[in-house]
């Protein structure tokens, strides 16, 4: 099984900093297995960085604790 990636938008050079997380957004529903393969490919391409794969309608947010 192969994965075909389509890049929508401009391709630019990434300047990742230590601790950065790479987020891959997919426009279609994918299986857990395909998401894991994309994540593993991303981890090898962006060595030392965590890769998060988000499906349609998914988002990740962080809210700080009240002061």
Long-range contacts (C-beta under 8 A, 24 or more apart in sequence): 1-37, 3-34, 3-37, 3-38, 3-41, 14-46, 16-46, 16-49, 18-48, 20-49, 21-49, 21-50, 21-51, 21-52, 22-46, 22-49, 22-50, 22-51, 22-52, 23-51, 23-52, 23-54, 23-60, 24-51, 24-52, 24-53, 24-54, 25-54, 25-58, 26-53, 26-54, 26-55, 26-56, 27-56, 28-56, 29-55, 29-56, 30-55
